[in-house]
Amino acid sequence: MGARRLTTADKMYITLNYSVLLLFCATALYPFIYFLALSFNDGYDAMKGGIYFFPRVFTLENYAKAFSNTLILNSFYISITRTLVVTVGSVFLTALLAYALSRKGLPGRKYIVFFFFFTTLFSGGLIPTFILFRQLHILDTFWVLVLPSLYNFFNAIIMKTFFDGIPEALSESARIDGASELSVFARIILPLSMPVLATIALFVGVGVWNDWFTGQFFIQNEKLQPAATFLNKMISEASFQSMTSGNSGSAIQNMAQTQMELRGVTPEALRMTFVIIITTPIICVYPFLQKYFVKGVLVGSLKE
Protein backbone atom coordinates (compact mmCIF):
# COMPACT_ATOMS: atom_id res chain seq x y z
CA MET A 1 0.00 0.00 0.00
CA GLY A 2 1.24 3.46 -0.82
CA ALA A 3 1.63 6.27 1.62
CA ARG A 4 -1.57 8.03 2.63
CA ARG A 5 -2.07 11.32 0.81
CA LEU A 6 -2.12 14.36 3.00
CA THR A 7 -5.44 16.08 3.30
CA THR A 8 -5.92 19.82 3.44
CA ALA A 9 -6.35 19.59 7.23
CA ASP A 10 -3.09 17.65 7.52
CA LYS A 11 -1.23 20.25 5.49
CA MET A 12 -2.67 23.08 7.58
CA TYR A 13 -1.68 21.29 10.78
CA ILE A 14 1.89 20.66 9.58
CA THR A 15 2.24 24.26 8.42
CA LEU A 16 0.95 25.61 11.73
CA ASN A 17 3.11 23.20 13.70
CA TYR A 18 6.31 24.16 11.87
CA SER A 19 5.45 27.85 12.06
CA VAL A 20 5.05 27.71 15.84
CA LEU A 21 8.29 25.72 16.23
CA LEU A 22 10.19 28.18 14.03
CA LEU A 23 8.78 31.06 16.06
CA PHE A 24 9.95 29.48 19.33
CA CYS A 25 13.35 28.71 17.78
CA ALA A 26 13.77 32.29 16.55
CA THR A 27 12.72 33.65 19.95
CA ALA A 28 15.35 31.55 21.71
CA LEU A 29 18.09 32.11 19.12
CA TYR A 30 17.76 35.84 18.46
CA PRO A 31 19.19 37.10 21.80
CA PHE A 32 22.36 35.12 21.15
CA ILE A 33 22.61 36.51 17.60
CA TYR A 34 22.05 40.03 18.93
CA PHE A 35 24.75 39.69 21.60
CA LEU A 36 27.11 38.17 19.04
CA ALA A 37 26.61 41.09 16.66
CA LEU A 38 27.23 43.64 19.41
CA SER A 39 30.31 41.80 20.65
CA PHE A 40 31.93 42.16 17.21
CA ASN A 41 30.82 45.76 16.75
CA ASP A 42 32.60 48.98 17.74
CA GLY A 43 31.29 49.92 21.16
CA TYR A 44 30.73 53.60 20.47
CA ASP A 45 29.06 52.86 17.16
CA ALA A 46 26.76 50.36 18.92
CA MET A 47 25.56 53.16 21.22
CA LYS A 48 23.78 54.67 18.21
CA GLY A 49 21.48 51.65 18.03
CA GLY A 50 20.13 50.03 14.91
CA ILE A 51 22.16 46.79 15.18
CA TYR A 52 20.02 43.66 15.06
CA PHE A 53 21.69 40.78 13.20
CA PHE A 54 25.13 41.83 11.90
CA PRO A 55 27.86 44.15 13.22
CA ARG A 56 27.93 47.52 11.51
CA VAL A 57 31.53 48.46 12.34
CA PHE A 58 33.39 45.17 12.73
CA THR A 59 36.11 44.99 15.39
CA LEU A 60 37.93 42.40 17.49
CA GLU A 61 38.95 44.89 20.16
CA ASN A 62 36.25 43.70 22.56
CA TYR A 63 37.62 40.16 22.57
CA ALA A 64 41.23 41.37 22.58
CA LYS A 65 40.51 43.45 25.66
CA ALA A 66 38.58 40.66 27.36
CA PHE A 67 41.51 38.26 27.05
CA SER A 68 44.30 40.79 27.57
CA ASN A 69 44.44 40.20 31.32
CA THR A 70 46.06 37.04 32.68
CA LEU A 71 43.47 36.85 35.48
CA ILE A 72 40.75 36.25 32.90
CA LEU A 73 42.71 33.46 31.25
CA ASN A 74 43.39 31.94 34.65
CA SER A 75 39.71 32.15 35.56
CA PHE A 76 38.81 30.17 32.46
CA TYR A 77 41.41 27.56 33.38
CA ILE A 78 39.81 27.31 36.83
CA SER A 79 36.33 27.01 35.32
CA ILE A 80 37.33 24.36 32.79
CA THR A 81 39.18 22.31 35.41
CA ARG A 82 36.35 22.66 37.91
CA THR A 83 33.69 21.71 35.37
CA LEU A 84 35.57 18.60 34.24
CA VAL A 85 36.37 17.43 37.78
CA VAL A 86 32.89 18.07 39.17
CA THR A 87 31.06 16.61 36.17
CA VAL A 88 33.05 13.37 36.11
CA GLY A 89 33.07 13.01 39.89
CA SER A 90 29.41 13.88 40.35
CA VAL A 91 28.16 11.55 37.62
CA PHE A 92 30.26 8.65 38.93
CA LEU A 93 29.37 9.13 42.61
CA THR A 94 25.70 9.78 41.82
CA ALA A 95 25.61 6.61 39.72
CA LEU A 96 27.08 4.61 42.63
CA LEU A 97 24.49 6.04 45.03
CA ALA A 98 21.62 5.49 42.61
CA TYR A 99 22.69 1.91 41.92
CA ALA A 100 22.83 1.13 45.64
CA LEU A 101 19.39 2.66 46.20
CA SER A 102 17.96 0.73 43.25
CA ARG A 103 18.91 -2.63 44.80
CA LYS A 104 15.80 -4.00 46.47
CA GLY A 105 17.90 -6.10 48.85
CA LEU A 106 19.66 -3.09 50.38
CA PRO A 107 19.12 -3.17 54.17
CA GLY A 108 17.18 -0.15 55.39
CA ARG A 109 16.66 1.09 51.83
CA LYS A 110 13.44 2.98 52.58
CA TYR A 111 14.98 4.77 55.56
CA ILE A 112 18.08 5.73 53.58
CA VAL A 113 15.97 7.16 50.76
CA PHE A 114 13.86 9.08 53.28
CA PHE A 115 17.02 10.45 54.94
CA PHE A 116 18.38 11.77 51.64
CA PHE A 117 15.00 13.19 50.66
CA PHE A 118 14.31 14.83 54.03
CA THR A 119 17.65 16.64 54.10
CA THR A 120 16.90 18.24 50.71
CA LEU A 121 13.81 19.98 52.11
CA PHE A 122 15.79 22.30 54.40
CA SER A 123 18.84 24.48 54.01
CA GLY A 124 20.95 25.99 56.76
CA GLY A 125 21.46 29.18 54.79
CA LEU A 126 24.55 31.11 53.79
CA ILE A 127 26.07 31.73 57.24
CA PRO A 128 25.94 28.10 58.49
CA THR A 129 27.32 26.99 55.13
CA PHE A 130 30.17 29.47 55.45
CA ILE A 131 30.94 28.24 58.98
CA LEU A 132 30.87 24.62 57.80
CA PHE A 133 33.29 25.32 54.97
CA ARG A 134 35.58 27.18 57.37
CA GLN A 135 35.60 24.23 59.79
CA LEU A 136 36.42 21.91 56.89
CA HIS A 137 39.29 24.25 55.93
CA ILE A 138 38.17 24.51 52.32
CA LEU A 139 37.42 28.24 52.25
CA ASP A 140 39.45 30.09 49.64
CA THR A 141 40.68 26.81 48.13
CA PHE A 142 39.91 24.98 44.93
CA TRP A 143 38.03 22.31 46.89
CA VAL A 144 35.25 24.70 47.86
CA LEU A 145 34.45 24.83 44.14
CA VAL A 146 34.37 21.04 43.86
CA LEU A 147 33.13 19.25 46.97
CA PRO A 148 29.76 21.03 47.51
CA SER A 149 28.81 20.43 43.86
CA LEU A 150 29.37 16.66 43.80
CA TYR A 151 26.02 15.68 45.30
CA ASN A 152 22.48 16.32 44.08
CA PHE A 153 19.64 14.12 45.28
CA PHE A 154 17.41 15.05 42.35
CA ASN A 155 20.00 13.64 39.94
CA ALA A 156 20.28 10.50 42.06
CA ILE A 157 16.52 9.96 41.89
CA ILE A 158 16.55 10.29 38.09
CA MET A 159 19.35 7.74 37.85
CA LYS A 160 17.72 5.39 40.36
CA THR A 161 14.47 5.40 38.42
CA PHE A 162 16.37 4.67 35.21
CA PHE A 163 18.27 1.81 36.85
CA ASP A 164 14.98 0.37 38.14
CA GLY A 165 13.88 -0.01 34.51
CA ILE A 166 16.84 -2.20 33.55
CA PRO A 167 15.73 -5.87 33.59
CA GLU A 168 16.89 -7.57 36.77
CA ALA A 169 17.54 -10.77 34.79
CA LEU A 170 20.66 -9.21 33.26
CA SER A 171 22.19 -8.59 36.67
CA GLU A 172 21.12 -11.97 38.02
CA SER A 173 22.68 -13.84 35.12
CA ALA A 174 25.95 -11.97 35.66
CA ARG A 175 25.94 -12.82 39.38
CA ILE A 176 25.34 -16.49 38.58
CA ASP A 177 28.47 -16.35 36.43
CA GLY A 178 30.41 -15.05 39.41
CA ALA A 179 30.35 -11.30 38.77
CA SER A 180 30.58 -9.00 41.77
CA GLU A 181 28.31 -6.02 42.33
CA LEU A 182 30.99 -3.67 41.02
CA SER A 183 31.37 -5.81 37.90
CA VAL A 184 27.61 -5.77 37.34
CA PHE A 185 27.61 -2.01 37.83
CA ALA A 186 30.56 -1.35 35.51
CA ARG A 187 29.88 -3.89 32.77
CA ILE A 188 26.09 -4.01 32.60
CA ILE A 189 24.43 -1.05 34.29
CA LEU A 190 26.68 1.79 33.09
CA PRO A 191 26.84 0.74 29.39
CA LEU A 192 23.02 0.53 29.32
CA SER A 193 22.62 3.90 31.04
CA MET A 194 24.38 6.25 28.65
CA PRO A 195 21.24 8.39 28.05
CA VAL A 196 20.73 9.21 31.73
CA LEU A 197 24.47 9.58 32.37
CA ALA A 198 24.79 12.09 29.53
CA THR A 199 21.71 13.95 30.77
CA ILE A 200 23.05 14.25 34.31
CA ALA A 201 26.47 15.26 32.96
CA LEU A 202 24.79 18.06 31.02
CA PHE A 203 22.83 19.21 34.08
CA VAL A 204 25.92 19.23 36.28
CA GLY A 205 28.27 20.73 33.69
CA VAL A 206 25.99 23.64 32.82
CA GLY A 207 25.21 24.37 36.45
CA VAL A 208 28.86 24.37 37.50
CA TRP A 209 30.03 26.40 34.50
CA ASN A 210 27.46 29.14 35.15
CA ASP A 211 27.92 29.14 38.95
CA TRP A 212 29.21 32.52 40.11
CA PHE A 213 27.79 32.37 43.64
CA THR A 214 30.39 30.01 45.13
CA GLY A 215 33.35 32.02 43.92
CA GLN A 216 31.71 35.27 44.97
CA PHE A 217 31.16 34.38 48.64
CA PHE A 218 33.65 31.63 49.47
CA ILE A 219 36.78 32.67 47.57
CA GLN A 220 38.76 35.86 48.05
CA ASN A 221 41.83 34.96 46.02
CA GLU A 222 41.18 36.29 42.51
CA LYS A 223 43.46 33.61 41.06
CA LEU A 224 41.00 30.94 42.23
CA GLN A 225 37.79 32.58 41.06
CA PRO A 226 36.01 30.89 38.14
CA ALA A 227 35.19 32.76 34.96
CA ALA A 228 31.52 33.31 35.82
CA THR A 229 32.44 34.99 39.11
CA PHE A 230 35.32 37.01 37.68
CA LEU A 231 33.37 38.28 34.70
CA ASN A 232 30.31 39.01 36.82
CA LYS A 233 32.42 41.18 39.12
CA MET A 234 34.06 42.89 36.16
CA ILE A 235 30.71 43.74 34.62
CA SER A 236 29.33 45.11 37.88
CA GLU A 237 32.40 47.28 38.37
CA ALA A 238 32.84 48.38 34.77
CA SER A 239 30.95 51.65 35.10
CA PHE A 240 32.17 54.93 33.74
CA GLN A 241 32.81 56.19 37.25
CA SER A 242 35.01 53.27 38.28
CA MET A 243 36.93 53.45 35.01
CA THR A 244 37.90 57.06 35.63
CA SER A 245 38.38 56.98 39.42
CA GLY A 246 42.18 56.85 39.52
CA ASN A 247 44.72 54.08 39.84
CA SER A 248 43.71 52.76 43.26
CA GLY A 249 41.46 49.79 43.75
CA SER A 250 41.42 46.09 42.97
CA ALA A 251 42.92 44.43 39.93
CA ILE A 252 39.46 44.21 38.41
CA GLN A 253 38.85 47.93 38.92
CA ASN A 254 42.23 48.82 37.47
CA MET A 255 41.53 46.70 34.43
CA ALA A 256 38.09 48.28 34.05
CA GLN A 257 39.73 51.70 34.23
CA THR A 258 41.93 50.98 31.21
CA GLN A 259 39.03 49.81 29.05
CA MET A 260 38.16 53.34 27.97
CA GLU A 261 41.71 53.83 26.73
CA LEU A 262 41.02 51.54 23.81
CA ARG A 263 38.91 53.26 21.18
CA GLY A 264 35.69 51.42 20.50
CA VAL A 265 35.55 49.41 23.73
CA THR A 266 32.67 50.27 26.07
CA PRO A 267 31.26 48.55 29.16
CA GLU A 268 28.12 47.59 27.21
CA ALA A 269 30.18 46.00 24.42
CA LEU A 270 32.21 44.10 27.01
CA ARG A 271 29.02 42.83 28.64
CA MET A 272 27.90 41.36 25.33
CA THR A 273 31.35 39.90 24.77
CA PHE A 274 31.37 38.23 28.18
CA VAL A 275 27.94 36.70 27.57
CA ILE A 276 29.20 35.15 24.33
CA ILE A 277 32.41 33.92 26.01
CA ILE A 278 30.48 32.25 28.83
CA THR A 279 27.81 30.76 26.59
CA THR A 280 29.92 29.42 23.71
CA PRO A 281 31.50 26.40 25.50
CA ILE A 282 28.09 25.09 26.56
CA ILE A 283 26.70 25.56 23.05
CA CYS A 284 29.65 23.60 21.65
CA VAL A 285 29.16 20.71 24.09
CA TYR A 286 25.37 20.46 23.95
CA PRO A 287 25.04 18.96 20.41
CA PHE A 288 27.15 15.96 21.43
CA LEU A 289 24.83 15.20 24.36
CA GLN A 290 21.51 16.28 22.84
CA LYS A 291 20.76 12.85 21.33
CA TYR A 292 20.77 11.37 24.84
CA PHE A 293 19.05 14.29 26.54
CA VAL A 294 15.37 13.71 25.73
CA LYS A 295 15.54 9.96 26.25
CA GLY A 296 17.43 10.33 29.51
CA VAL A 297 15.01 12.87 30.97
CA LEU A 298 11.85 11.07 29.90
CA VAL A 299 12.95 7.60 30.91
CA GLY A 300 14.65 8.74 34.10
CA SER A 301 11.90 10.99 35.43
CA LEU A 302 8.64 9.60 34.01
CA LYS A 303 9.14 5.84 34.13
CA GLU A 304 6.83 4.05 36.56
HELIX and SHEET records of a PDB file:
HELIX    1   1 THR A    8  SER A   39  1                                  32    
HELIX    2   2 GLY A   43  ALA A   46  1                                   4    
HELIX    3   3 GLU A   61  ALA A   66  1                                   6    
HELIX    4   4 THR A   70  SER A  102  1                                  33    
HELIX    5   5 ARG A  109  THR A  119  1                                  11    
HELIX    6   6 LEU A  126  GLN A  135  1                                  10    
HELIX    7   7 PHE A  142  LEU A  145  5                                   4    
HELIX    8   8 LEU A  147  SER A  149  5                                   3    
HELIX    9   9 PHE A  153  ASP A  164  1                                  12    
HELIX   10  10 GLU A  168  ILE A  176  1                                   9    
HELIX   11  11 GLU A  181  VAL A  184  1                                   4    
HELIX   12  12 PHE A  185  ILE A  189  3                                   5    
HELIX   13  13 LEU A  190  LEU A  192  1                                   3    
HELIX   14  14 MET A  194  TRP A  209  1                                  16    
HELIX   15  15 PHE A  213  PHE A  218  1                                   6    
HELIX   16  16 GLU A  222  LEU A  224  5                                   3    
HELIX   17  17 ALA A  227  GLU A  237  1                                  11    
HELIX   18  18 PHE A  240  MET A  243  1                                   4    
HELIX   19  19 ALA A  251  GLN A  257  1                                   7    
HELIX   20  20 THR A  258  GLU A  261  5                                   4    
HELIX   21  21 PRO A  267  LEU A  302  1                                  36    
END                                                                             
